Amino acid sequence: MNAPLRIALIGAGSMGRQHYRHLLNVPQARLCAVADPGPQAEAFAAECGVPCFADHRHMLESVRPDAVIVANPNNLHVVTALDCIEAGVPVLVEKPVGVHLEEVRALVEASRRRNVPVLVGHHRRHNPLISRARQVISAGKLGRLINVTALWQLQKPDSYFETPWRREPGAGFLLTNLIHDLDLLRHLCGEVEQVQAFTRSDVRGYANEDSAAVLLQFANGALGSLTGSDAVAAPWSWELGSGESPVYPRQHGQPCYLLAGTLGALSIPQLKRWHYAEAGAGWHAPLLQSEESIPAGEALTLQLQHFVRVARGEQAPLVDAADGGRTLALIEAIRKAAESGRACMPEQVV
Ligand SMILES: NC(=O)c1ccc[n+]([C@@H]2O[C@H](COP(=O)([O-])OP(=O)(O)OC[C@H]3O[C@@H](n4cnc5c(N)ncnc54)[C@H](O)[C@@H]3O)[C@@H](O)[C@H]2O)c1
């Protein structure tokens, strides 16, 4: 039996603390240090019984952790992860993997050159509900995928924006939230070839967008739309629909993704499926419906268990830096499309 993996946490804000709570469910790992220059970090580290450092480089040198979770603000992800890689320490870096594709390419290169794995925190891919949806699609139950509709419509309280970095460039709901949905759409429906988009920022009036409408053309020919806003009193989002996290009171029965193919349709997170008894029977025949109940599961715990295996060299990361970069490329294409009014293709990240 291996000794528990010693994991350090860089960035002990709200997400870092969530990781810590989930780490308590993973006997194969334990927290060994916190690095965060913020005023609350000392007390948190003392609560966890581990040393606290203001500077993560100092922590890496003194503690020499086996692995690191990076959950600091978005624009520090790549520089911090690069320091970990240079120290030879496997990294779980929160999403977005970075804020610009160029810096992410440097991370991909360093991870490969030093042979140090990077797992990007697109934790929803670890959710059993998503694994089941992927099985349904790959088993051909939907036939040829034709239409994809994704919704991320909810309201963040004004207090969320009291943290300055959340109002500044490098944050915004495209990069902070829709990136999860776009990552799942890539995971479920395949790569996106082209996007068109509109964004607005005048509901909240901050530097970042607060509403968006995006058209997606997938490489397999499927056509999709994604509409979202963090300023609307609405129930359609993974957060409110899936029950993945208890901090969001659940809206049972409300979909966030609707996938329609030639043989059937699927709504997520309900895993409700529609099909005709006889393929192609069409609109005069009854459309049959079934529903599966898959508990949303502890995706963050499952992600940490996976990270332990990645850090030990037993598995390749489910979402490596290049894969996280491809989701970021989609965000960049959406931004460019919204600015230019033209269709844009995501840049390749290899
Ligand atoms: N996977 C998810 O579902 C999910 C959910 C929320 C946030 N996140 C991601 O987690 C990250 C943190 O978000 P948050 O909501 O916890 O933000 P937060 O502001 O609550 O926490 C950020 C923490 O980083 C610390 N910090 C700032 N500079 C630092 C530095 N140089 N070194 C170390 N720590 C530093 C701050 O003091 C703070 O404690 C973001 O990248 C965000 O996108 C992911």
PDBQT file of the ligand as one rigid body, heavy atoms in Angstrom, charges set to zero:
ROOT
HETATM    1  N1  LIG A 401     -13.970  23.829 -11.353  1.00  0.00    +0.000 N 
HETATM    2  C1  LIG A 401     -14.903  24.656 -10.946  1.00  0.00    +0.000 C 
HETATM    3  O1  LIG A 401     -16.084  24.366 -10.985  1.00  0.00    +0.000 OA
HETATM    4  C2  LIG A 401     -14.521  26.000 -10.405  1.00  0.00    +0.000 A 
HETATM    5  C3  LIG A 401     -15.420  26.716  -9.613  1.00  0.00    +0.000 A 
HETATM    6  C4  LIG A 401     -15.005  27.954  -9.104  1.00  0.00    +0.000 A 
HETATM    7  C5  LIG A 401     -13.746  28.449  -9.400  1.00  0.00    +0.000 A 
HETATM    8  N2  LIG A 401     -12.914  27.719 -10.193  1.00  0.00    +0.000 N 
HETATM    9  C6  LIG A 401     -11.586  28.245 -10.541  1.00  0.00    +0.000 C 
HETATM   10  O2  LIG A 401     -10.786  28.270  -9.374  1.00  0.00    +0.000 OA
HETATM   11  C7  LIG A 401      -9.917  29.400  -9.401  1.00  0.00    +0.000 C 
HETATM   12  C8  LIG A 401     -10.101  30.194  -8.122  1.00  0.00    +0.000 C 
HETATM   13  O3  LIG A 401     -11.424  30.670  -8.079  1.00  0.00    +0.000 OA
HETATM   14  P1  LIG A 401     -12.105  31.053  -6.678  1.00  0.00    +0.000 P 
HETATM   15  O4  LIG A 401     -13.530  31.268  -6.978  1.00  0.00    +0.000 OA
HETATM   16  O5  LIG A 401     -11.686  30.085  -5.632  1.00  0.00    +0.000 OA
HETATM   17  O6  LIG A 401     -11.402  32.456  -6.401  1.00  0.00    +0.000 OA
HETATM   18  P2  LIG A 401     -11.092  33.124  -4.988  1.00  0.00    +0.000 P 
HETATM   19  O7  LIG A 401     -10.852  34.561  -5.256  1.00  0.00    +0.000 OA
HETATM   20  O8  LIG A 401     -12.114  32.710  -3.989  1.00  0.00    +0.000 OA
HETATM   21  O9  LIG A 401      -9.716  32.420  -4.560  1.00  0.00    +0.000 OA
HETATM   22  C9  LIG A 401      -8.481  32.690  -5.165  1.00  0.00    +0.000 C 
HETATM   23  C10 LIG A 401      -7.409  32.527  -4.101  1.00  0.00    +0.000 C 
HETATM   24  O10 LIG A 401      -6.141  32.673  -4.724  1.00  0.00    +0.000 OA
HETATM   25  C11 LIG A 401      -5.328  33.409  -3.848  1.00  0.00    +0.000 C 
HETATM   26  N3  LIG A 401      -4.181  33.994  -4.558  1.00  0.00    +0.000 N 
HETATM   27  C12 LIG A 401      -4.077  35.199  -5.175  1.00  0.00    +0.000 A 
HETATM   28  N4  LIG A 401      -2.844  35.345  -5.659  1.00  0.00    +0.000 NA
HETATM   29  C13 LIG A 401      -2.151  34.219  -5.362  1.00  0.00    +0.000 A 
HETATM   30  C14 LIG A 401      -0.823  33.773  -5.585  1.00  0.00    +0.000 A 
HETATM   31  N5  LIG A 401       0.066  34.537  -6.230  1.00  0.00    +0.000 N 
HETATM   32  N6  LIG A 401      -0.473  32.533  -5.116  1.00  0.00    +0.000 NA
HETATM   33  C15 LIG A 401      -1.346  31.764  -4.461  1.00  0.00    +0.000 A 
HETATM   34  N7  LIG A 401      -2.613  32.140  -4.195  1.00  0.00    +0.000 NA
HETATM   35  C16 LIG A 401      -3.016  33.345  -4.663  1.00  0.00    +0.000 A 
HETATM   36  C17 LIG A 401      -6.247  34.453  -3.238  1.00  0.00    +0.000 C 
HETATM   37  O11 LIG A 401      -5.703  34.993  -2.036  1.00  0.00    +0.000 OA
HETATM   38  C18 LIG A 401      -7.497  33.596  -2.996  1.00  0.00    +0.000 C 
HETATM   39  O12 LIG A 401      -7.455  32.971  -1.725  1.00  0.00    +0.000 OA
HETATM   40  C19 LIG A 401     -10.265  30.180 -10.658  1.00  0.00    +0.000 C 
HETATM   41  O13 LIG A 401      -9.350  29.857 -11.653  1.00  0.00    +0.000 OA
HETATM   42  C20 LIG A 401     -11.646  29.672 -11.046  1.00  0.00    +0.000 C 
HETATM   43  O14 LIG A 401     -11.857  29.711 -12.443  1.00  0.00    +0.000 OA
HETATM   44  C21 LIG A 401     -13.266  26.508 -10.674  1.00  0.00    +0.000 A 
ENDROOT
TORSDOF 0
